[in-house]
Amino acid sequence: MAAAHGEAAAVSVASAAREQAQAAAITEQVDQVALRFVDEFTQAPIASKRYRLELPERVIEGMTDADGYTQAIDAADRTRLTAWRIID
């Protein structure tokens, strides 16, 4: 019976660790945002285009997805953006 109790404790610890990892992943996702480029007049997404996001200390470049979204960036970085543009 002791072995079964020990196994249950190990499963419980593993389950708690998994829950903590999931909570951390959710928190990380909440602290990140993607920007969306849309046409100024039609509001249609600007898809599959290269973009440039400029921050005081670095530049982020990438390609918008099918819905016009950039890669996710830290929410704090979003508030420090100095320029953002399509470069294609």
N, C-alpha and C positions, 0 to 999 in steps of 0.2 A: 504493500500500500504506500510505503514511503516513496517509492520510485514514481508512482503516479502523481503524488502530491508535488514532488520535485519537478516533474514534467509540466504540471499545471502552472507552477510558479515561473518556469522558464518561458512558457507561452505568454503568460501575463506580462512579463518584463518585455518580451519582444513586441507584444501588442502595444504597450505603452510607448516604446521607442518609435514604433511605426506612427502612432498617433501624433507624437511630438514632431516627427519629420514632416507629416502632412500639414500640421498647423504652421510650421516654419515655411513650407512651400507656399501656403495660402497667403501668409503675411508678406512674403517676398513678392508674390504676384500683385497684391493690393498696392504695394509700394512702387509698382512699375506701371507705366502707361505707354500706349502707342499713340502716335500722332496720325492724323488722317489728312491726306492731301485731296482736295476736291476742286473741281473746276469752279472758278469764281462766279460764272453766270448760270451754269446748268446744275451745279452741285453734284455732278457725276464724279465718282472716284477717279483719281488719277492713278491708274494701275500700271504695274510693271515698268516704272520709271525710276531712274537713279535719283537719289536725294542727298542733300548735305544738311546736317544739323550742326550749328556752330555754338560752342560754349566757350567761356573765357579761357579755359585751360586745355581744351581738346576739340576735335572735330569727329563727328560720327557720320559715316557714309553707308548707304545701303540701297536696296531696291524696294519700292513699295510692293505690297502683295496685290492680289486680284481686287481687293476692296479699297485700295489706296492707303493702307496702313503701313507705318514704318515698323521697324523692330521695336520692341518695348525698351523704354529707357527709365531710369529712376525718376520718380515723381519730383525729387529735389532738383534733378538736372533740368526738368521741363521748365521750372521757374527761372532757371538761369540761362535759357537759350538767348543768344544774341542775334541769330539769323537762322532761317530755314528756307530751303529752296529746292526745286527740282533742277537737276543739273544735266538732264538729257535733252 
